[in-house]
Amino acid sequence: MPCRGVRGATTVEVNTGEEILKATRQLLALMIRQNDIHEEDVASAIFTTTGDLDAEFPALAARQLGWLNVALMCTHELDVPGALQRCIRVLLHWNTEKPADRIVHVYIKDAARLRPDRSKLPPVDWTELERWIAEHIDDSAKPSRQ
């Protein structure tokens, strides 16, 4: 069975434990409902917060929802200038047969602006990238053909 990533993000108005837990529970509840996720199929979850949120571990919200056997981790998001503040993000690793294009990623509150859906990705110079790969590929790292 494939393991798929399910993304979500939300924001809070203030840095309090109660607000962080409430917002994270709401986010997880929507992710669970919209994707029909069952706790026993979740391999792990990574929660991040922006540096301005430190009053509580958002993973505690998953424990409150009964995810007692899921591996959980919290960390801070990169502090990129101009990035959305007071933001909680989650990445679930979910064992599912659902195809990747049918997974619903959930972005709510101010975090909805994080995904105007991929329309503003900067372009990639594929020729330059392929040239760099060709210059740096290590022939000894190629698999042997037997």
C-alpha positions in Angstrom: 0.0 0.0 0.0 1.4 3.4 -0.9 2.2 6.0 1.7 0.8 9.4 0.7 1.4 12.9 2.1 -1.6 15.0 3.2 -0.8 18.7 3.8 -2.7 21.2 5.8 -2.3 24.6 7.4 -4.1 27.1 9.5 -3.4 30.2 11.5 -4.2 31.5 15.0 -4.8 35.1 16.2 -2.8 34.8 19.4 0.0 32.6 20.8 -1.8 30.7 23.5 -1.9 27.0 24.1 -5.7 27.0 23.9 -5.7 28.7 20.5 -2.9 26.5 19.1 -4.7 23.3 20.2 -8.2 24.5 19.0 -6.9 25.5 15.6 -4.9 22.3 15.1 -7.9 20.1 16.1 -10.1 22.0 13.6 -7.5 21.5 10.9 -7.0 17.8 11.6 -10.7 17.2 11.8 -11.2 18.7 8.4 -8.3 16.7 6.9 -9.6 13.5 8.5 -13.2 14.1 7.3 -12.4 15.2 3.8 -10.0 12.3 3.1 -11.7 9.6 5.3 -8.5 9.1 7.2 -8.4 6.5 10.0 -5.9 6.7 12.8 -4.6 3.2 12.2 -3.6 4.1 8.7 -1.5 7.2 9.7 2.2 6.3 9.8 3.4 9.7 11.2 2.7 13.4 11.3 5.0 16.4 11.3 3.7 19.6 12.7 5.4 22.9 12.2 4.8 26.4 13.6 6.1 29.7 12.7 8.7 31.0 15.2 6.1 33.3 16.8 4.1 30.3 18.1 5.6 28.5 21.1 2.9 28.3 23.7 2.0 24.6 23.0 3.0 21.6 20.9 0.4 21.3 18.1 0.9 17.5 18.1 -1.0 17.4 21.4 -4.2 18.1 19.4 -3.7 14.8 17.6 -3.3 13.0 20.9 -6.5 14.7 22.1 -8.2 13.3 19.0 -7.1 9.8 20.0 -3.9 9.4 17.9 -2.1 7.6 20.7 -0.1 5.2 18.4 0.9 7.6 15.7 4.5 8.9 15.6 4.3 12.7 15.9 6.9 15.4 15.7 6.9 19.2 16.1 9.4 21.7 14.8 9.6 25.4 13.7 9.1 26.4 10.1 11.8 28.4 8.3 11.7 32.1 9.1 11.5 33.4 5.6 11.1 37.2 5.3 7.5 38.2 4.4 6.1 34.7 5.1 2.8 34.1 6.8 3.0 34.5 10.6 1.1 32.6 13.4 0.8 29.6 11.1 0.5 25.9 12.0 1.3 23.4 9.3 0.9 19.6 9.2 2.2 16.8 7.0 0.5 13.5 7.5 2.1 10.3 6.2 -1.0 8.2 5.3 -1.1 4.6 4.1 -3.8 4.6 1.5 -4.8 3.2 -1.9 -6.3 6.6 -2.8 -4.5 8.1 -5.8 -2.4 11.2 -5.0 -4.6 13.4 -7.2 -7.7 12.5 -5.1 -6.2 13.6 -1.8 -7.7 16.8 -0.4 -5.1 19.2 1.2 -6.7 21.5 3.6 -5.7 25.2 4.0 -8.0 27.3 6.3 -8.2 30.7 7.8 -5.3 33.0 6.7 -3.3 29.9 5.5 -5.7 29.6 2.6 -3.4 32.2 0.8 -0.5 29.7 0.9 -2.0 27.7 -2.0 -3.6 29.9 -4.6 -3.1 26.7 -6.2 0.4 26.5 -7.3 -0.2 29.2 -9.9 2.7 31.4 -8.8 5.5 28.9 -8.9 8.7 30.5 -10.2 9.9 29.1 -13.6 12.7 26.6 -13.8 15.5 26.8 -16.4 15.4 23.0 -17.2 18.4 23.3 -19.7 20.6 24.8 -17.0 19.4 22.2 -14.4 20.1 19.3 -16.8 23.6 20.7 -17.5 24.3 20.9 -13.8 23.2 17.4 -13.2 25.3 16.1 -16.1 28.4 17.8 -14.7 27.8 16.5 -11.2 26.5 13.0 -11.6 28.8 10.3 -10.2 29.1 7.4 -12.5 30.1 5.2 -9.6 26.7 5.8 -8.0 24.8 4.3 -10.9 23.2 0.9 -10.3 25.1 -2.0 -11.8 23.4 -3.9 -14.7 23.7 -7.6 -14.1 
